[in-house]
Amino acid sequence: MDADLHSLTVRLAGRFAPTEEMWRDAERAGALARALLERAVASNAVRADAVPGDLDLILEGCAAIRVPDPSRTAELRRRHLALLLDGLAAGGPGGLPGPAPDDGEMGWRWREGSGTVRSR
């Protein structure tokens, strides 16, 4: 969060054609994220209805927080990340509204300017 890498990733998405190596790295990162989330759910640290796409959206939402003062931006991002992560904790009240984000919805960022998904 403090490195602001997610903001950079979102800004770069769709501005270049990913290479085969990038696709492989992304698939590996996705597999690792899913495994980590599965372990967190299995240990009852994270609610069972959370999916990796939820984490992507949490990070994206926090990265969107900006005020003129960079140190205050960092404070607000950490504050809201803590609030959102509390919502991921197991034992939260009730289920989440609406369906979870799916890979197709999350992949829109990697479309090139023509509006088509870059094939591998």
Sequence and secondary structure as in RCSB ss.txt:
>XXXX:A:sequence
MDADLHSLTVRLAGRFAPTEEMWRDAERAGALARALLERAVASNAVRADAVPGDLDLILEGCAAIRVPDPSRTAE
LRRRHLALLLDGLAAGGPGGLPGPAPDDGEMGWRWREGSGTVRSR
>XXXX:A:secstr
 TT HHHHHHHHTTSS   HHHHHHHHHHHHHHHHHHHHHHHTTSB TT  HHHHHHHHHHHHT   SSHHHHHH
HHHHHHHHHHHHHBTT SS  SS    HHHHGGGGB TTSSB   
